[in-house]
């Protein structure tokens, strides 16, 4: 039943990814804590297992997207590396000094996730497209974006798109399609780096032979499979459903997650 729940959660994440161009992490951080608790993950390591498996699923699901971008010659290697490499480094440091420390508990995790989702919600509701300005992808700005992306990704499990797309599009004036493409490449790089680290870490609990470090392969792969199945349907829905309805529905969904996470903190 837990695996079915994760698979359905992956499909939901794929639908959102296809309709809105975001990663499935928004759904992962909702369904993973519930499923992992039922699978026997102790409360004192639930956050670490959630982040590890969310980002591993994100990494696996991003492979097909990046392959497609490369085949269609829509992959921007230079900015991906300028954002992704510092992102991978800052993500590793965040794991070491924030995530895998005794004080980073479910309360802190839920507050961080809620804060990032509130920012996403506010931007979606109030940001309006302005006249296109000349693109300004300077290396210093890309480097700083990478550092922020790595930190946000590793402490939340949401993936880096929540930082990369708004910064590239709103601050550096990159076309939204180019910003999304770069974001997908960065997500693949940073989530891969974090996943490799989690493969070689030793958690306090061992849940079965298909566990490698903090990665529970059946759980993460089922999430990824759900995303791969759900994404094409999301793309199809995006073409048929008016944009304002999609945005309103996603805003309500985000609001419900935020309320659930904050309720978990204070009640």
N, C-alpha and C positions, 0 to 999 in steps of 0.2 A: 504493500500500500504506500509506503514511504517513497519507493522508487517511481510508482505511478504518479504520485504527487509532484515529484521533481520533474518528471517527463512533461507533465501538463504545465508546470511552471516554466519549463524551457520553451514550450510552444507559445505561451503567453509572452515571454520575453522576446521570442522571434517575431511575433506579430508587432510588438512595439518597435523593435529594431527595423522591421521592414516599412512600417508606416511613418516613422519619425526620424530614422537615421541615427538612433541612439543604440547603445549596447543593451544587452539583456540584464545588466547588473541591477537595474532598478527593481526587477522582479526577483532576481537571485537573492538579494539581501532580505527579501520578504519571506520567500519560501524556504531557503536553506536553514535558518535557525530553527524553524518549526520541525523540518524533517530530520535534521541532525540531532535534535533533542530526543526524538522518538527512536533514533538509531543508536542512542547510548552515549553520545558525546557529552562529557561532563560540563557543567555550567562554567567552570573556571577556564575552559579552553574553547568554549562555543564560539566566541568572537574570532579567534585565530583560525579555527576550522572553517568558519563561514567565509572569511576573507580569502583564505587559500583556495577553497573550492570554487568560489565565485570567479576569481581571477583566472583559475585554470580553465573553467568552462568558457570564459570570455576569450581566452587564448585560442582554444580549440575552434570555437565558433568563428573567430576572426580569420582563420587560415583561408577558408574558401573565399571570403570577401577580398582579401589581399591578392589572392591568385587571380581573381576576376579583374581587379583593378590593374594588375600588371599586364594581363592579356589584352585588356582594352587600352593599354598605354595611358592610363589615368592614375599612375602611381608616382608620387613626387618624392623621390628618394632623398634629396638633399634636406628639405625641411623635416622630413620624417626622422632623419638621423640627428639633426640639430635639436629636435625636441625629444626624441626617443632615448638617446644615449644619456643625457643628464637626467631624464625621467627615470630610467632604469637605475641609475646610481642613487638618486634621492629616494626612490622606492625601497631600495635595499637598506639605506640608512634609517628610513622610517620604520621598517620592519624590526630592525635591531633595537632602536631606541624608543619606539612608541608601541607598536603592535604587540611585540612579544615581551612585554613587561607586565609585572603583576598589577599595575594600576590601570591598565587599559582594559576595562571590564565592559560588560554589556551596556551599562549606563553611559559610559563615555562613547562607546561605539554608536549607540542609538542617537546620541546628541550630535555626533559628527555627521552621520547619515542624514538626520533631519535637517541640519543646517545646510548641507549641500543640496538637498532636494528643495528646500525653501528658495534657495538662490535660483535653481532651475525653474521653479514654478513662477517666481516673480519675473524672471527674464522672459519666459514664454508669454505671460499675461500682459506685460507692459512694454516690452521692447518692440519698436517699430522700425522697419527697414528705412534707412535714409538713402539719399542719393549716393551712388557708388563713388568712392574716392579711390585714388591710386593705391594699389597694393603696396604694403610696406613690411615685407617679411625680412626684417633685419636679424642678423645672427644673435645679437644680444637679447632681443625680445624673444626669439625662438628658444634660446637657452633658458631664460627665466621661466618661460611657459613650461618647458620640460621639467624644471625643478618642481614647480607647483603641481604639475600633472602627476608626477611620481608620488609626491606626498599624499595628494588627494586620493589617488587610486589605491595605494597600499593601506591607508587607514580606514577606507570605506568599503573596498571591494566593488565599487561602482564602475571601475574602468576610467580611462582618462578623458573620454569624450565630453564629460561634464565641464572640463576646463578648456580643452583644446579648441573645440568648435566656437564657443563664445568669444574667446580671445582672438583667434584668427579672423573671424568674421566681423566682430564689432570693433576691435581695437586695431588690428592690422589690415582690415578692409579686404581680406581675401574673399573671393566668391564663395558662397555657401557650399557649392558642390566640391570645390577644391579643398575647403576647410574640412568637410566631412571625409574626403578621401585621405587627407593627411592624418586626420584623427584616427581612422581605421588602422593605418600603418603604425602609428604611435601606440595605439592600444595593443596591437599584436606584439610589438617589441617590449613594452613595459610589462605586460601581463606574462610574457614568456620568461622574462628575467625573474619576476617574483615567483613564478611557478617552479623554476629550477631551484631556487632557494628553498622553497617549501618541500620539495622532493627530498632534500638532504637533511632536513631538520627532524628531530626526534620528539614527538609529542608524548605526553604522559600516558596516553591511552592508546591501545591497539585494538581496532574494531574488526579486523579480518585480514585475510591474506591478500586482498585486493587494495589494501591501503599502502601507499608509499609516502612516508613522511606524514604531512598534514593533508595529503590528497587522497580522497576516497574515490577511486576510479569509477565505480558504478554510478555514484551520485553525480559526479562532475560530467561524465560522458553522456548520461541521460539528459542532463540539462542542455548540453551542447547539441545532442541529437534533436531535442525539441526545438531549439533555436533554428537549426538548419531546416527543419520541416516548416516552422512557423513563419520564417522570414519571407519566402516567396508569397505566402498568403497575405502578409502584411503589405508587401509592395502592391499586390493586386487590389487590396482594399483601399490603399492610398489613392489609387487612380479612380476609384468609383465613389468614394465617400468624400463629401465636401471638406476642405481643409479646416474650416472653423468647427465642424462637428468633431473631427479627430482631435483638434487642440483642446476643445472643451472636455471631451471624454478623458484625455490624458491628464488634464489639469485636475479633474475630479479624482482620478486614480492616484495622482501624486499627493493630493490633499489627504486622502484616506490613509496612505502609507505614512505620511508625516504624523497624522493624528495617532495612528497605531504605535509608531515608534516613541512618540512623546508620552503616550499613555503608559507604555512599558517602563519609561524612566521614572515617572512621578506617581504611579499608582501600583 
